[in-house]
């Protein structure tokens, strides 16, 4: 019956722990990785002025330095005692006699940790809120592995954790955006890819604004597409299917304590908190 924040207590620790252990870092250190990651990605947010921007940059630099020092120590440990994990694999991988430098291993590890948890955190929060708001039976939505997978896909479509990516056109291109209607994009132009809008495109989805975990026209662009398709999509899907199924099995009476508010951030789309009771 006690109220708690689903994001802080469940959605945030789980993917951070999973990706840390896959890389070969202690799961108990996930809270450190989360703190460093959050301080670093604040660089993506708008600042109210030069003083706040400078403060954000200094703190992000400090977080990066702490993160790098932590990883240098982890690299030394893995070199001394190799093990079956991704960090050891990166240190030992060799192509035509060339190996990754320590700097390259560190940069890749930070990228994997930062990219491997936050979107999943917000997808979990967004999904739980939408399922609880829908009035549908959560147990039915996760009754089988196949239905759990379909529910996750619809949650990803309906309330994506990333609404916008920007890209630069590498060549002139003309896109047909409607019957006889064309959009010309010149090489070097920056374009905004509105993934969340594509997920609600009425030309692609029947009743696009309706949450329907049984829809027959399922699909989404929440993981991007083409050469930019998210490399972590299979892991994210497994985490989401497992975590939602487990959550609703363990807490069948889960309910929203009050309506959550979306966080005022640029790079992700999710809630400040998800207050629930069970």
HELIX and SHEET records of a PDB file:
HELIX    1   1 UNK A    6  UNK A    6  1                                   1    
HELIX    2   2 UNK A    7  UNK A   11  3                                   5    
HELIX    3   3 UNK A   12  UNK A   23  1                                  12    
HELIX    4   4 UNK A   27  UNK A   29  5                                   3    
HELIX    5   5 UNK A   30  UNK A   41  1                                  12    
HELIX    6   6 UNK A   42  UNK A   44  5                                   3    
HELIX    7   7 UNK A   50  UNK A   80  1                                  31    
HELIX    8   8 UNK A   86  UNK A   92  1                                   7    
HELIX    9   9 UNK A  102  UNK A  115  1                                  14    
HELIX   10  10 UNK A  118  UNK A  134  1                                  17    
HELIX   11  11 UNK A  138  UNK A  141  1                                   4    
HELIX   12  12 UNK A  145  UNK A  158  1                                  14    
HELIX   13  13 UNK A  195  UNK A  199  1                                   5    
HELIX   14  14 UNK A  226  UNK A  228  5                                   3    
HELIX   15  15 UNK A  233  UNK A  250  1                                  18    
SHEET    1   A 3 UNK A   3  UNK A   5  0                                        
SHEET    2   A 3 UNK A 275  UNK A 277 -1                                        
SHEET    3   A 3 UNK A 255  UNK A 256 -1                                        
SHEET    1   B 2 UNK A  94  UNK A  95  0                                        
SHEET    2   B 2 UNK A  98  UNK A  99 -1                                        
SHEET    1   C 2 UNK A 164  UNK A 168  0                                        
SHEET    2   C 2 UNK A 190  UNK A 194 -1                                        
SHEET    1   D 2 UNK A 173  UNK A 178  0                                        
SHEET    2   D 2 UNK A 181  UNK A 185 -1                                        
END                                                                             
